[in-house]
């Protein structure tokens, strides 16, 4: 026997061979074309509602599947029309190569195929293939896993794939919706892909490094028929739709090819039954030349309506070297928006309403050079460009030209810094360029060199602020300059003016004015775009009226340090206000607030401020030194200095280290120091804060000095207060030899002058802000407050005398308070405690008589005017009213002496006249003044004259309540009274309005001045 045959028979008799033989026969019995033709359609029909037909030419687990005459039918009601059909379907691969670390898909092929998608009554044909299944509730995952960024294969693999689709047709039909029919035919696609060996598949762009060869070819042989039918659009045309992209890294040098022909210059559409002509086409031819090692852009043309909007040409040389050289430029570019507008008008209702016109060009834009030294430039030109979309704002660019060039180094990997915040840029040049936009014009030019620095200039003219900033109006013109040795230190110079400047505040709008700004600032950076310091060399702001008169001048110098420790310095800030002119340019809401204090400010107030603000952590410090001139108050040297510390993130505490104010050469001074803090207690004193403060206010002058507004002062007058939470304690003191005032019209008939001599006082003050009760001190028995049990307090307020001009007679001196040989002309004891003032032992020598006051209480309560109240009793003894008359009138009056009692009670000072209760009882008055009093109470007539001739007045009682006057005149009997008899011996007047009473009194007083 042949030895080889003998060995073969021996192997065949082994169990291993028998097992392999059985597995082979079992595999072949399942994976063969006959089994596939018999079983696959049956299995498909069993597990789905559809049906599949086809002739298997290959059915292998290790080498793939091939089917001819394939048809796939959906279920009811689409069973008569195939969902998909193909002349041949091929999926060929080689699974055994996986043992050698290679994944090879020889072909994914589809030839002469047609895909039909159809919808009837809202149901698609592909939905009728699968059987309905019960949805299973998925339990939510308890742990969230981070997303995958790559797939590990663990073993080194290499893949190759080939896809070949030829003569593919696609068709869609719908009986609902906007789109009714769409079809495309003769689609073809060829793709080849080959990789190098890999162990990971990343999910980012680094996956491209694993590709060795890629080919993508789409419809390169012939154009594609398209057919689209919708409710508003009908399109049936054959258009080119070709693309070829190939990149092969397996050869040296590499091979690269990219060509396209997509679109058509004349796209014929029907929109709502009307023909519409459009055009959009992209032509490209980018090819790599192995001999020249050059990537050439033979053609790259974007065309709209047959016009070349952007046409590129150029090349990339030395592609395989480390520093390839690029030279790409936009050769031809004309964007005709006017032609496009005609097509848009035909699409009215399909696209948003818009209006376009004008031309735009990018011709000359390009890039050249290598990776380390590239030159890029942008050239943009527009002519009569207009754009408006819907009802939005229209944009008009009658003319624009931009010419920007730059030198770049893409190999520069140095870290960015404050001096160089932009990567790759070595230089940048802006040739003189301009933009005209909506009536405004912008001009710019300048250059930047990494070694020399930068210098840019920008000019803006006729810019309407109202078009860009809400609430502002006016026409802006500005010249802006930006320069510096690097971006770490920039110098900004700006000179701007706004004609017709207006602004809106609340609901009022300011009148037109002129606003000018002159600014010089240096900006320092410590990191890219990280601003660390701002130095204001000069900032001048000027506002004028439309007639050119100055209204406001502001001058600022200072600096600002940013970062974790913020520091701001203003040294100095100067403000000149021309009040009459300023009121002409302010909106009504501000004019109403400033007009009442115009007399206090004067015509030309001046402010100068030096201040420093610093913030470290949660602590802020403020120092300020303010000096002012207020002509309205005749103050030329007002100075206010303060040193504050604000502690806490929410400013829980304010430390007032220094707060000083002085004026009039140091005569007036105010000093406050202490602390403000937040607590949980109710009703804080100052906003949200309680105080722990010491306040001292004083007027001190060793000699008589003129202060302001006709006021002269000599002496020491002051108020010292200590504030501790709710409690305010202190003292008012005075040692004033002389205090005088004139209305600055002396000498003359309108002269008013007054002098107070030897004013001394020492009045204690105690107030509790926590008191919120409204208990009355004037209702009921007040003896607990007013009785002194026979003891008189020593007066703590004395005034020697008060002199002045006569109240009715010009240039005639008059003693309002007459000094006494053994004491002052006015004295009283005043005590303020428990939120009310108690005034006792009031004595005033006036009009050769005496006025006494007692039981005088002024209750401030909780400082609410509605709960404040006043009460007082005044005794008037032997005052001579003739002294109030002119000398020529005095001799005609027989007796001017008057004795009376006056009681006043008032509760609720929010309406003092309506709530005033007054009782005035005159029990001695001369005949002439008595007759005048009767004329005020009762109209003058014959009967009244007879009564005053018959009776002498014994007493007059006048009371005021609720704004009404009640009066009774009591008479003494005489001989004539036998003829005229009065009921109860009096004449009464009831419920006379206070206004009528005052009018009659004024008229009667006039009779003594004539």
Residue pairs with C-beta under 8 A, 6 or more apart in sequence:
11 17
27 61
29 35
31 59
31 60
31 61
32 59
33 56
33 57
33 58
33 59
35 59
36 56
36 59
36 65
37 55
37 56
40 52
40 56
40 59
41 51
41 52
41 53
41 54
44 50
44 51
44 52
45 51
45 52
47 131
48 75
48 129
48 130
48 131
49 74
49 75
49 76
49 128
49 129
49 130
49 131
50 72
50 73
50 74
50 75
50 83
50 128
50 129
51 72
51 73
51 79
52 70
52 71
52 72
52 73
53 69
53 70
53 71
53 73
54 67
54 68
54 69
54 70
54 71
54 89
55 67
55 68
55 69
56 65
56 66
56 67
57 66
57 67
57 68
58 64
58 65
58 66
58 92
59 65
59 66
61 95
62 94
62 95
62 96
63 92
63 93
63 94
63 95
64 90
64 91
64 92
64 93
64 106
65 89
65 90
65 91
66 88
66 89
66 90
66 91
66 92
67 86
67 88
67 89
67 90
68 87
68 88
69 87
70 84
70 85
70 86
70 87
70 88
70 89
71 82
71 84
71 85
72 82
72 83
72 84
72 85
72 129
73 79
73 80
73 81
73 82
73 83
74 83
74 125
74 126
74 128
74 129
75 128
75 129
76 128
77 120
77 128
78 118
78 120
78 125
78 128
81 116
81 118
81 125
82 114
82 116
83 115
83 116
83 117
83 125
83 126
83 129
84 113
84 114
84 115
84 116
85 113
85 114
86 110
86 111
86 112
86 113
86 114
87 111
87 112
87 113
88 109
88 110
88 111
88 112
89 109
89 110
89 111
89 113
90 107
90 108
90 109
90 110
91 105
91 107
91 108
91 109
92 105
92 106
92 107
92 109
93 104
93 105
93 106
94 104
94 106
97 103
97 104
101 155
101 156
101 157
101 158
101 197
102 157
102 158
102 159
102 160
103 157
103 158
103 159
103 160
104 159
104 160
105 159
105 160
105 161
105 162
106 162
107 162
107 163
107 164
108 161
108 162
108 163
108 164
109 163
109 164
109 165
109 166
110 164
110 165
110 166
110 168
111 164
111 165
111 166
111 167
112 166
112 167
113 165
113 167
113 168
113 169
114 168
114 169
114 170
114 171
115 168
115 169
115 170
115 171
116 125
116 171
116 173
117 124
117 125
117 126
117 170
117 171
117 172
117 173
118 124
118 125
118 172
118 173
118 174
119 125
119 173
119 174
119 175
119 176
119 177
120 175
121 175
121 176
122 176
148 203
149 202
149 203
149 204
150 200
150 201
150 202
150 203
151 200
151 201
152 199
152 200
153 198
153 199
153 200
153 201
154 199
155 199
156 197
156 198
156 199
157 197
157 198
157 199
158 195
158 196
158 197
158 198
159 193
159 194
159 195
160 192
160 193
160 194
160 195
161 191
161 192
161 193
161 194
162 191
162 192
162 193
163 189
163 190
163 191
163 192
164 189
164 190
164 191
165 187
165 188
165 189
165 190
166 188
167 186
167 187
167 188
168 186
168 187
168 188
168 189
169 183
169 184
169 185
169 186
169 187
170 182
170 183
170 184
170 185
170 187
171 181
171 182
171 183
172 179
172 181
172 182
172 183
173 180
173 181
174 180
174 181
178 230
178 231
178 232
179 228
179 229
179 230
180 229
180 230
180 231
181 227
181 228
181 229
182 227
182 228
182 229
183 225
183 226
183 227
184 224
184 225
184 226
184 227
185 224
185 225
186 219
186 222
186 224
186 225
187 219
187 224
188 217
188 218
188 219
188 220
188 221
189 216
189 217
189 218
189 219
190 215
190 216
190 217
191 214
191 215
191 216
191 217
192 213
192 214
192 215
193 211
193 213
193 214
193 215
194 211
194 212
194 213
194 214
194 250
195 210
195 211
195 212
196 210
196 211
196 212
198 210
201 207
201 210
211 247
211 249
212 248
212 249
212 250
213 247
213 248
213 249
213 250
214 245
214 246
214 247
214 248
215 245
215 246
215 247
216 243
216 244
216 245
216 246
217 243
217 244
217 245
217 246
218 241
218 242
218 243
218 244
219 240
219 241
219 242
219 243
220 242
220 243
220 244
223 238
223 239
223 240
223 241
223 242
224 238
224 239
224 240
224 241
225 237
225 238
226 235
226 236
226 237
226 238
226 239
227 235
227 236
228 234
228 235
228 236
232 271
232 272
232 349
232 350
233 269
233 270
233 271
233 350
234 269
234 270
234 271
235 267
235 268
235 269
235 270
237 264
237 267
237 268
239 263
239 264
239 267
240 261
240 262
240 263
240 264
240 281
241 261
241 262
241 263
242 259
242 260
242 261
242 262
243 259
243 260
243 261
243 262
244 257
244 258
244 259
244 260
245 257
245 258
246 255
246 256
246 257
246 258
247 254
247 255
247 256
247 257
248 254
248 255
248 256
251 290
252 320
253 288
253 290
253 293
253 319
253 320
254 288
254 319
254 320
255 288
255 290
256 286
256 287
256 288
256 295
256 319
257 286
257 287
257 288
258 284
258 285
258 286
258 287
259 284
259 285
259 286
259 287
260 282
260 283
260 284
261 281
261 282
261 283
262 281
262 282
263 279
263 280
263 281
263 282
263 303
264 279
264 280
264 281
265 279
265 281
265 303
265 305
265 306
266 277
266 279
266 306
267 277
267 278
267 279
267 280
268 275
268 276
268 277
269 275
269 276
269 277
269 278
270 276
271 346
271 347
271 350
272 349
274 346
275 346
276 343
276 346
276 347
277 305
277 343
277 346
278 305
278 343
279 303
279 304
279 305
279 306
280 303
280 304
281 301
281 302
281 303
282 301
282 302
282 303
283 299
283 300
283 301
283 303
284 297
284 299
284 300
284 301
285 297
285 298
285 299
285 300
286 295
286 296
286 297
286 298
286 300
287 295
287 296
287 298
288 294
288 295
288 296
288 319
289 295
289 296
292 317
293 317
293 318
293 319
293 320
293 321
294 315
294 316
294 317
294 318
294 319
295 315
295 316
295 317
295 319
296 314
296 315
296 316
297 312
297 313
297 314
297 315
297 328
298 313
299 313
300 310
300 311
300 312
300 313
301 308
301 310
301 311
301 312
302 308
302 309
302 310
302 311
303 309
304 335
304 340
305 336
305 339
305 340
305 343
307 334
307 335
307 336
307 339
308 332
308 333
308 334
309 333
309 334
309 335
310 330
310 333
310 362
311 330
311 331
311 332
311 333
312 328
312 329
312 330
312 331
313 328
313 329
313 331
314 326
314 327
314 328
314 329
314 366
314 368
315 326
315 327
315 328
316 324
316 325
316 326
316 327
316 328
317 324
317 325
317 326
317 327
318 324
318 325
318 370
322 371
323 370
323 371
323 372
324 370
324 371
325 368
325 369
325 370
326 367
326 368
326 369
326 370
326 374
327 366
327 367
327 368
327 369
328 366
328 367
328 368
329 364
329 365
329 366
329 367
329 368
330 362
330 363
330 364
330 365
330 366
331 363
332 363
333 361
333 362
333 363
333 365
334 359
334 361
334 363
335 359
335 360
335 361
336 359
337 356
337 357
337 358
337 359
337 360
337 385
337 387
338 356
338 357
338 358
338 359
340 356
341 355
341 356
341 357
344 351
344 354
344 356
352 389
352 390
353 389
353 390
354 387
354 388
354 389
354 390
355 386
355 387
355 388
355 394
356 386
356 387
357 384
357 385
357 386
358 382
358 383
358 384
358 385
358 386
358 397
359 381
359 382
359 383
359 384
359 385
360 380
360 381
360 382
360 385
361 380
361 381
361 382
362 378
362 379
362 380
363 379
363 381
364 377
364 379
365 377
365 378
365 379
365 380
366 376
366 377
367 374
367 375
367 376
367 377
368 374
368 375
369 375
369 408
371 410
371 411
372 409
372 410
372 411
372 412
373 407
373 408
373 409
374 407
374 408
374 409
374 410
375 405
375 406
375 407
375 408
376 405
376 406
376 408
377 403
377 404
377 405
377 406
378 402
378 403
378 404
378 405
379 402
379 403
380 400
380 401
380 402
381 400
381 401
381 402
382 397
382 399
382 400
382 401
383 398
383 399
384 398
384 399
385 396
385 397
385 398
385 400
386 394
386 395
386 396
386 397
387 394
387 395
388 394
388 395
393 467
394 438
395 437
395 438
396 437
396 438
396 439
397 435
397 436
397 437
398 436
399 434
399 436
400 434
400 435
400 436
400 437
401 433
401 434
401 435
402 433
402 435
403 430
403 431
403 432
403 433
404 428
404 429
404 430
404 431
404 433
405 428
405 429
405 431
406 425
406 426
406 427
406 428
406 429
407 425
407 426
407 427
407 428
408 424
408 425
408 426
409 424
409 426
410 424
412 423
412 424
414 420
416 422
416 423
416 528
417 488
417 527
417 528
418 486
418 487
418 488
418 525
418 526
418 527
418 528
418 530
419 486
419 487
419 488
420 450
420 486
420 487
421 487
421 525
421 528
421 529
422 487
425 448
425 450
426 449
426 450
427 447
427 448
427 449
427 450
428 447
428 448
429 446
429 447
429 448
430 444
430 445
430 446
430 447
430 456
431 445
432 443
432 445
433 443
433 444
433 445
434 441
434 442
434 443
434 444
435 441
435 442
436 442
438 464
438 467
439 462
439 464
440 460
440 461
440 462
440 463
440 464
441 459
441 460
441 461
441 462
442 458
442 459
442 460
443 458
443 459
443 461
444 456
444 457
444 458
444 459
445 456
445 457
446 454
446 455
446 456
446 457
446 482
447 454
447 455
447 456
448 454
448 455
448 456
452 485
453 483
453 484
453 485
453 486
454 482
454 483
454 484
454 486
454 487
454 490
455 481
455 482
455 483
456 481
456 482
456 483
457 479
457 480
457 481
457 482
458 478
458 479
458 480
458 481
458 482
459 478
459 479
459 480
460 476
460 477
460 478
460 480
461 477
462 475
462 476
462 477
463 475
463 476
463 477
463 478
464 473
464 474
464 475
464 476
465 472
465 473
465 474
465 475
465 476
465 498
466 472
466 473
466 474
471 503
471 504
472 501
472 502
472 503
472 504
473 500
473 501
473 502
473 503
474 498
474 499
474 500
474 501
474 502
474 512
474 515
475 498
475 499
475 500
476 496
476 497
476 498
477 496
477 497
477 498
477 499
478 494
478 495
478 496
478 497
479 494
479 495
479 496
480 492
480 493
480 494
481 491
481 492
481 493
481 494
482 490
482 491
482 492
483 490
483 491
483 493
484 490
484 491
487 525
488 524
488 525
488 526
489 522
489 523
489 524
489 525
490 522
490 523
490 525
491 520
491 521
491 522
491 523
492 519
492 520
492 521
492 522
492 523
493 519
493 520
494 517
494 518
494 519
494 521
495 517
495 518
495 519
496 516
496 517
496 519
497 514
497 515
497 516
497 517
498 514
498 515
498 516
499 514
500 512
500 513
501 510
501 512
501 513
501 514
501 515
501 543
502 509
502 510
502 511
502 512
502 513
503 509
503 510
503 587
504 510
504 587
505 587
505 589
505 590
506 587
506 589
507 589
508 587
508 588
508 589
508 590
509 587
510 585
510 586
510 587
511 546
511 584
511 585
511 586
512 546
512 585
513 543
513 544
513 545
513 546
513 551
513 584
513 585
514 542
514 543
514 544
514 545
514 546
514 548
515 541
515 542
515 543
516 540
516 541
516 542
516 543
516 544
517 539
517 540
517 541
517 542
518 538
518 539
518 540
519 536
519 538
519 539
519 540
520 536
520 537
520 538
520 539
521 534
521 535
521 536
521 537
521 539
522 534
522 535
522 537
523 531
523 533
523 534
524 531
524 532
524 533
524 534
524 535
525 531
525 532
526 532
531 562
532 561
532 562
532 563
533 559
533 560
533 561
533 562
534 559
534 560
534 562
535 559
536 556
536 557
536 558
536 559
536 560
537 557
538 555
538 557
539 554
539 555
539 556
539 557
540 553
540 554
540 555
541 552
541 553
541 554
541 555
542 550
542 552
542 553
542 554
543 550
543 551
543 552
543 553
543 582
543 585
544 550
544 551
544 581
545 551
545 581
545 584
545 585
549 578
549 581
550 576
550 578
550 581
551 577
551 578
551 581
551 582
551 584
551 585
552 575
552 576
552 577
552 578
552 582
553 574
553 575
553 576
554 573
554 574
554 575
554 576
555 572
555 573
555 574
555 575
556 570
556 573
556 574
557 570
557 571
557 572
557 573
558 568
558 569
558 570
558 571
558 573
559 568
559 569
560 566
560 567
560 568
560 569
561 567
561 568
564 616
565 614
565 615
565 616
566 613
566 614
566 615
567 612
567 613
567 614
567 615
568 611
568 612
568 613
568 614
569 611
569 612
569 613
570 609
570 610
570 611
570 612
571 610
571 611
572 608
572 609
572 610
573 607
573 608
573 609
573 610
573 611
574 606
574 607
574 608
574 609
575 606
575 607
575 608
575 609
576 604
576 606
577 601
577 604
577 605
577 606
577 607
578 603
578 604
579 594
579 598
579 601
579 602
579 603
579 604
579 605
580 598
580 603
582 594
583 591
583 594
583 595
583 598
586 594
594 601
597 632
598 632
599 632
600 630
600 632
600 633
601 630
601 631
601 632
602 630
602 631
602 632
602 633
603 631
603 632
604 629
604 631
605 628
605 629
605 630
605 631
605 632
606 628
606 629
607 626
607 627
607 628
608 626
608 627
608 628
609 624
609 625
609 626
609 627
610 624
610 625
611 622
611 623
611 624
611 625
612 621
612 622
612 623
612 624
613 620
613 621
613 622
613 623
614 620
614 621
615 621
618 647
618 648
618 649
619 645
619 646
619 647
620 645
620 646
620 651
621 643
621 644
621 645
621 646
622 642
622 643
622 644
622 645
622 646
623 642
623 643
623 644
624 640
624 641
624 642
625 639
625 640
625 641
626 638
626 639
626 640
626 641
627 637
627 638
627 639
627 640
628 635
628 638
628 639
628 640
629 635
629 636
629 637
629 638
630 638
633 708
633 709
634 707
634 708
634 709
635 663
635 664
635 708
637 663
637 664
637 665
638 661
638 662
638 663
639 660
639 661
639 662
639 663
640 659
640 660
640 661
641 658
641 659
641 660
641 661
642 656
642 658
642 659
642 660
643 656
643 657
643 658
643 659
644 654
644 655
644 656
644 657
644 659
645 654
645 655
645 657
646 653
646 654
646 655
647 653
647 654
647 655
650 678
652 677
652 678
653 675
653 676
653 677
653 678
654 675
654 676
654 677
654 689
655 675
656 672
656 673
656 674
656 675
656 676
656 693
657 673
658 673
659 670
659 671
659 672
659 673
660 669
660 670
660 671
660 672
661 668
661 669
661 670
662 668
662 669
662 670
664 705
664 707
664 708
665 705
666 700
667 699
667 700
667 701
667 705
667 707
667 713
668 698
668 699
668 707
669 696
669 697
669 698
669 700
670 695
670 696
670 697
670 698
671 695
671 696
671 697
672 693
672 694
672 695
672 696
673 693
673 694
674 691
674 692
674 693
674 694
674 723
675 691
675 692
675 693
676 686
676 689
676 690
676 691
676 692
676 693
677 689
677 690
677 692
678 684
678 688
678 689
678 690
679 690
681 690
681 725
683 726
683 769
683 770
683 772
684 690
685 691
685 723
685 725
685 726
685 769
690 725
690 726
691 723
691 724
691 725
692 723
692 724
692 725
693 721
693 722
693 723
694 720
694 721
694 722
694 723
695 719
695 720
695 721
695 722
695 723
695 730
696 718
696 719
696 720
696 721
697 718
697 719
697 720
698 716
698 717
698 718
698 719
699 713
699 715
699 716
699 717
699 718
700 715
700 716
700 717
700 718
701 713
701 714
701 715
702 714
703 714
704 712
704 713
704 714
704 738
704 740
705 712
705 713
705 714
706 712
707 713
709 744
710 741
710 742
710 743
710 744
711 739
711 740
711 741
712 738
712 739
712 740
712 741
713 736
713 738
713 739
714 736
714 737
714 738
714 739
715 734
715 735
715 736
715 737
715 738
715 739
715 759
716 733
716 734
716 735
716 736
717 733
717 734
717 735
717 736
717 759
718 732
718 733
718 734
719 730
719 731
719 732
719 733
720 730
720 731
720 733
721 728
721 729
721 730
721 765
722 728
722 729
722 730
726 768
726 769
726 770
727 766
727 767
727 768
727 769
728 765
728 766
728 767
728 768
728 769
729 765
729 766
729 767
730 764
730 765
731 762
731 763
731 764
731 765
732 761
732 762
732 763
732 765
733 761
733 762
733 763
734 759
734 760
734 761
734 762
735 759
735 760
736 756
736 758
736 759
736 760
737 757
737 758
738 755
738 756
738 757
739 755
739 756
739 759
740 753
740 754
740 755
740 756
741 753
741 754
742 751
742 752
742 753
742 754
743 750
743 751
743 752
743 753
745 751
745 752
746 752
746 753
747 811
748 810
748 811
749 810
749 811
750 810
751 805
751 810
751 811
752 804
752 805
753 804
753 805
754 802
754 803
754 804
754 805
754 816
755 802
755 803
755 804
756 799
756 801
756 802
757 799
757 800
757 801
757 802
757 803
757 819
758 798
758 799
758 800
758 801
758 824
759 798
759 799
759 800
760 797
760 798
761 796
761 797
761 798
761 830
762 796
763 796
763 797
763 830
763 831
763 832
764 831
764 832
764 833
765 832
765 833
766 832
766 833
766 834
767 832
767 835
767 860
768 834
768 835
769 863
771 834
771 835
771 861
771 862
772 862
773 861
773 862
774 861
774 862
774 864
774 867
776 859
776 869
776 907
777 785
777 836
777 857
777 859
777 869
777 871
778 857
778 859
778 869
778 870
778 871
778 905
778 907
779 907
782 855
782 857
782 871
785 838
785 857
786 838
786 840
786 854
786 855
786 857
788 840
792 829
792 840
792 841
793 829
793 831
793 840
793 841
794 829
795 827
795 828
795 829
795 841
795 843
796 828
796 829
796 830
796 831
797 826
797 827
797 828
797 829
797 830
798 823
798 824
798 826
798 827
799 817
799 824
799 825
799 826
799 827
800 819
800 824
800 825
801 815
801 817
801 818
801 819
801 824
801 825
802 815
802 816
802 817
802 825
802 826
803 813
803 814
803 815
803 816
804 813
804 814
804 816
805 811
805 812
805 813
805 814
806 812
806 813
806 814
807 814
807 884
808 884
808 885
808 886
808 1009
809 886
809 887
814 883
815 846
816 846
817 825
817 826
817 844
817 845
817 846
818 825
818 845
818 846
818 848
819 825
819 845
820 845
825 844
825 845
825 846
826 843
826 844
826 845
827 841
827 842
827 843
828 839
828 840
828 841
828 842
828 843
828 853
829 839
829 840
829 841
830 837
830 838
830 839
831 837
831 838
831 840
832 838
835 859
835 860
835 861
835 862
836 857
836 858
836 859
836 860
836 861
837 857
837 858
837 859
837 860
838 856
838 857
839 853
839 856
839 857
839 858
839 872
840 854
840 855
840 856
841 854
842 851
842 852
842 853
842 854
842 856
842 874
843 850
843 851
843 852
843 853
844 850
844 851
844 853
845 851
846 879
847 879
847 880
847 881
847 883
847 884
848 878
848 879
848 880
848 883
849 876
849 877
849 878
849 879
849 880
849 897
849 898
850 876
850 877
850 878
850 879
851 874
851 875
851 876
851 877
851 879
852 874
852 875
852 877
853 872
853 873
853 874
853 875
854 873
854 875
855 871
855 872
855 873
856 871
856 872
856 873
857 869
857 870
857 871
857 872
858 868
858 869
858 870
859 868
859 869
859 870
860 868
861 867
861 868
861 869
865 908
865 909
865 910
866 908
866 909
866 910
867 908
868 907
868 908
868 909
869 905
869 906
869 907
869 908
869 909
870 904
870 905
870 906
870 909
871 904
871 905
871 906
872 902
872 903
872 904
873 901
873 902
873 903
874 901
874 902
874 903
874 904
875 901
875 902
876 898
876 899
876 900
876 901
876 902
877 899
878 897
878 898
878 899
879 897
879 898
880 896
880 897
880 898
881 896
881 897
881 898
881 926
881 929
882 890
882 893
882 896
883 890
883 896
885 893
885 896
885 1008
885 1009
886 1008
886 1009
889 1008
889 1009
890 896
892 928
893 926
893 928
893 929
894 926
894 927
894 928
895 926
895 927
895 928
896 926
896 928
896 929
897 924
897 925
897 926
898 922
898 924
898 925
898 926
898 929
899 922
899 923
899 924
899 925
900 920
900 921
900 922
900 923
900 924
900 925
901 919
901 920
901 921
901 923
902 918
902 919
902 920
902 921
903 918
903 919
903 920
904 916
904 917
904 918
905 916
905 917
905 918
906 912
906 915
906 916
906 917
907 915
908 915
909 915
913 963
913 994
914 962
914 963
916 960
917 959
917 960
917 961
918 958
918 959
918 960
918 961
919 957
919 958
919 959
919 960
920 956
920 957
920 958
920 959
921 955
921 956
921 957
921 958
922 933
922 955
922 956
922 957
922 958
923 954
923 955
925 933
925 953
925 956
927 948
927 952
927 953
930 948
930 952
930 953
930 956
931 948
932 1004
932 1007
932 1008
933 953
933 956
933 969
934 944
934 947
934 948
934 953
934 969
934 987
935 944
935 1000
935 1004
936 997
936 1000
936 1001
936 1004
937 956
937 958
937 967
937 969
937 987
937 989
937 992
938 944
938 969
938 987
938 989
944 987
946 980
947 971
947 980
947 982
947 987
949 976
950 974
950 976
950 977
950 979
950 980
951 971
951 972
951 973
951 974
951 976
951 977
951 980
951 982
951 985
952 971
952 972
952 974
953 969
953 970
953 971
953 972
954 970
954 971
954 972
954 985
955 969
955 970
956 967
956 968
956 969
956 970
957 967
957 968
957 970
958 965
958 966
958 967
959 965
959 966
959 967
960 966
960 994
963 993
963 994
964 991
964 992
964 993
964 994
965 989
965 991
965 992
965 993
965 994
965 997
966 988
966 989
966 990
966 991
966 992
967 988
967 989
967 992
968 986
968 987
968 988
968 989
969 986
969 987
969 988
970 985
970 986
971 977
971 982
971 985
971 986
971 987
973 985
